[in-house]
Amino acid sequence: MPKRSTSPRSGSPPRKPKPRRVSKAERWLNLLAFLLDHHYPVPREDIFVGVADYRRDWADGDDTARESVRRKFERDKKELKALGIALQPVGKLYSEHAHQEVDTYSLKPRDLYLPYLEVGGKVRSGRKPYGLPTLSLKPDDFTLLRRAAERVQALEGTALGSSASSALRKLSFDLPELEPGDDELSLHQPVDQGFARLFGVLKAGVERHVPVSCRYYSIGRDADEKRVIEPYGLMLSWGTWYCIARAPDRDAMRVFRLSRMRHATLKEKARPFTVPEEFSVRDYLDRSPWELGDAPAVTAKVRIAFPHSRWVLAEGLGEVLEATDPSGGALLQFEVRAMHPFVRWLLTFGSQVEVVEPPEVRDRLTAERDRLRAIYR
């Protein structure tokens, strides 16, 4: 027998798809985009009609639903103000939706956009776009800025690559007709002679497969010890040089930070070591500084507030437990093998970061914050 049809009866109206629920962060972005798209004050009720998440309950709801939309908008205003974006009424206008005069709101692009770039005081369009302030560059400065951004963008495995790409997009959008010249200006930062000698010894050890003897300070043991290592490779990660090496006394791979190393010499008489074929420095470039230690891993759960959470998620740092919480932040989990760089990284977020667990990481961060406050007092 044929299966019974489950399609709706002929003539019955199709079911309306349920509207997609959006997160608070997405609603905020929709609200800001709506106001920035209007170069004049917008009545509050027009905002409720124009922004999707408000419109769902405002257009089809009863008086209770509409009052809920008003309260939601007031909460959004308060929370955006805490992030530095103030939605203040700029006057009253007659609203066709409310049939009365209501508060109006607007956003100034200059408060939310970067300055418009120009070279030598010449604006491409002959006027300042969107009424934005301008930043004037000299031709040589423009060439240097573009070359520097291109070089940083070309570096693989760095946290600055996406920022350099963003800077190049900004230059190309504001000044598309200007291309870099044939002459390239390079600036070189002087390197400490002690570091240059240390780097030269390690580089020779990597190239010749010769062990290196050195003094190395271990933060975990708070001790300066003599070490013999077999350097497999060197890498620059997050602005710091590291040496990936095998520690013969432990028969294990270790990552050594060059800034904690001194008195390095080649053990010329030692037998050359062999680097395994499967070894690759690239396997270590994808790791964060707190993942490069040799201590047992500590699992840390950290909540990072919006909008800082968006950057951390975009960089792919940590394991995402909650991509978006009710306030737009994120809950992430990190495997920490080097506590000092992890805590110093958390400090950069100020009050926008909260260590959920474990208590020892939370206490370490609190102690570092107190130490910094004492310095600035």
N, C-alpha and C positions, 0 to 999 in steps of 0.2 A: 504494500500500500504506500502511496506517496506520503511524504512527511507533511504534517500540517504546516501551513504557511504562518510565519510569525510576523509578517509585515503588517503595518497598520491597515485598517479597512479603508476602502476607497472613499475618498471625500473627507476623511478625518484630518484635522490640521496637524502639520508636522510639529514635533516637540522642539521647543526652543533649547538650544544647548545651554548648559549652566555656565554663567560667566566665570572666567578664570579669576581666582583670588590672587591678589598680588601682595608682595611683602611690603612692609613699611618703607624700606629703603627705596623700592621701586616706585612707590607712591610719591615719596619725596622728590625723586628725580623727575617724575611726570609733572608734578606741581611746579618745580623750578623751570622746566623746559617750557611749560605753558606760559608762565609769566614772562620769561625772557623772549618768547616769540611775539609778545605784545609790547609795543613801544609807547604804551599809554596806560593809565590806571584802569584796572579791570574790576568791576563789581564782584563782591564776594559770591553772590549767587551764580554769576557767570562762570566763576571758577568751578563751582560744584557741577555745572553742566559740562564744562570743557575737560575736566580731569576724570579719567575713566573710573578710578576706584571710588570717587565721590558720586559720580553720575549714576552708578548702579542703584544705590539706595535713594538718591535724591529724585531721580526721574520717575521711578516706579514704586517708591515706598509711600507709606502713610506719614502722618505728622510725627509719629514716634521715630520712624526711620530717618526722617529729615532732621529731627533734633539730634539724632545720633551722628549724622554727618557734620552738623555744626560743631558738636563737641570734638569729633575727630580732627576737624580742621584747627580748632583752638589748641589741641594737644600737639599737632604737627608744628604749628607756629612756635610753641614754647620750646619744643625739642630742637627745631632748626635754629632757633635763636641761641641755644646752648652751644651749637656747633659753629656759631659766628655768622649765621645767615638770618637777618632780621626782616620779617614780613610785617611792616608797620603800615597802618592805614594812612593813605595820602589824601584823603578827602572823601566826599560822598557824591554819588551819581545815581540817577534814576535807573533801576533795573527792570527790564521788561519781564523777567522771570518772577521777581518779587512784587512788581507793581508798586514800588515805593523806592525812596532813596536809601541806599545801603553804602557801607564802607567799601572803598576801593583799595586795591593793592597793586604794586608794581615793583620790579627789580631793575636796578641799573646794571647794564652789562659790564661797566668798568669795575664793579665790585666783585665780579665773578670770573672775568676773563683776564688773561695776561696782556700786558701792553702790546700795541701793534709795533712791529719792527720797521724801521726805515734806515736807509743808508745815506749819509751826507745830507740829511734834512729833506730828502725827496720821498714822498709817499707815492706808491705806484698808481693809485686811483685819483690822485690829486686832492684827496680829502681824507680825513681821519675816519676810518670805517667804524660804524656803530658808536661814534663818539668816544672811542677808547683813547686813553693816554698813549703816547708813543715813546719808544725808546730808540734813540738815534745811534747808529753804529758807524764808525769810520770804515772805509773799504777794507783796510788791512785787518781790522778787528773782525769784520764779517768773514773774511777768508780764513782767519785763524780759528774762529768759532766753528765753522763748518768742517774744517779739516780735523779738528779735535773730536767733534762728534762722530765723524766717520770712522776715525781710528778706534774710539771706544766701542762703537757699534760692531766693528769687525772682530773685537775680542770675544772669544767663545767662553761660555761658562762663567760670566761675570754678572753681578746684580745690576750693573749700570747699563747693560745693553738696551733694555726697553726704554730707559730714560733718554739715552742718546738717540734712539729712533724717534722718540717724541719730539726732541729738540730739532731734529732734521725735518720732521713734518711741519713744525712751526716755521722754520726758515723757508721751506719750500712754498708754504701757503702765503706767507707775507711777502716774500721776495722771490717769486718763481723765475724772474728773468735774469737773476744774478747767478752765475756759475763760478765755481772756484777757478782761480787762475793757474797758470803753469808753475808759478813760483810758490813754494810751500815754506812757511815760516814755522820752525820747530823750537820749542822751549824745553830745556832739559833741567830738571831739578838736581842740584848737586847731591851726590851720594856720599855718605860717611865712609872714610877710608877703611875703617875697621869692618864695616859691612861689605865693602868691595872685596877685601881680602878673604873674608869668610865665604862669600858667594863664589869667588874664584876657586877656592879649595873644593867646595861641594860640587861645583860644575865639573872640575877635573875628575873628581871621584865618580860622578855619574857617567862621564864619557869614557873613562878608562877602566871602570869597574874595580876601583881600588878602595878599600875600606878607609874610613875617616875617624880619627880620634878627636874628641872635643870635650869641653865642659858644658853641661846642660842643666838648666834650672827647671825643676819640676814643681809646678804650683801645687799639685795634689799632695806631694810629699814634703813640700816646702824645703827642698834640698837642692844644693848645687853639686852634681855628681859627674865623675869622669865616665864617658860613654864611648863605645866603639860601635859605629854603625856602618851599614852597607847601603849607600845612597842609590836608590833606583831612579829617582826623578825629582824635579823642582817644579813648583807651581805658585802662581800668584792668585790668591783667593781673598775677596773682600778687602783688597788693599794690603794684604799681609803675605809675605813669602813663607812657604812651607817646604820641607824636604820629606819626601816619602821614602822610608828606608826600612831595611830589615835590621832588627836588633838581635845579633847572634847570641847574646847572653840569655835572651828570652825566647829565641827561636820564633819570633813573631814580627809581623809588620807593624810599624809605628809611624806616626806623623809628627815631625819635629818642627817647631816654630823657630825660624832663624833668629828672631829678636831675643830668644832665650839661650842662644848658643854662642860660645866664644872659644878662643884658643883652638881653632880647628886646624888639623894637620893631616896630610896624607900618610898612611902607613905603607910606604913604598916597598918595604920588604915583605909585606903580607901577600898571601896568594890572592890573585884576582877572583872576585866572586862572579857568579852567573845569575843574570836576571831571568826569571821565568818568562816563557813566551806569552803567557796569558796576562802578564802585568801591563797595565796601561794607566798613565797619569789621569786620563779622562774619567776613569772610574771614581776618582777622588774629587774632581772639579765640581761635580754635581752636589757635593756635600756642603753643608753649612759649617761655620767654624766650630760650633758646639758639638758637631758630629765627628770631629777629627781627633778627639782625645783617645786615650787608651784605658780610661777608667770604665767600670761597669756602667751600662746605660741606665739612666734615671728617666722614668716616664713623667713628663710634666704636662698638665692640662692648663691652658691659658686662654682667657677670654679677652679679645681685643675689640675695642669699640669702633663703631662706624665714624668716620670713613676710613680710618687707618686699616681696618680689617680688609677692605677692598684691595689695598696694595699688597698685603701679605698673601691673600688668596691668589692675586695675579702673579706673584713671584713664585707660587708653588711651594711655599715654606710650610713645613709641618703637615700633619694628617688632619683633614677636616672632619670634625665631629658634628658641628652645626655650622652650615654655611651662612645662615642668617638667623639671628635670634630676634625676639620681639622688638628690640631697639635698633636693629640693623647691623649689630656686631656679629662676631663669629667666635666659635669655640674650637680651638685647635689643640692637637696633641703633638708633643715633641719628644724625641729620644735624645737625651742630653748626656754626652760623654765628657764634655768639657764645660764645667759650670760657669767659670769666669766669663768667657765670651758670650754665653747665653744670657747671663744677668745683665751684662753691659749692653747687649742688644735690646733687652726689654726696657732698660732705662730710657732709650731714645723715644719711647712712646709716652712717657710721662704718666699722667693719671689715667690715660686711655687703656691701660693694660691691667689685668687682674689675674694673679696666679690662683687657680682654683685648687690645685694640688700638685705636688705634695707640700706639706708644711715647711720642709727644709728649704725648698726653692723660694717659697713665699717669704720666709724669714731672711734669706740671703738678699732678696730684692729690697726688702724693707731696710736692712742694714746699709745697703749701698745708697739708697735714697737719703737716709739720715746722714751718711758721710758726706754726700754732696751738699746737702743743706748746710751742714756745719762749715764747709769750705766757703760757701757764698755768704754766710753770715759774717 
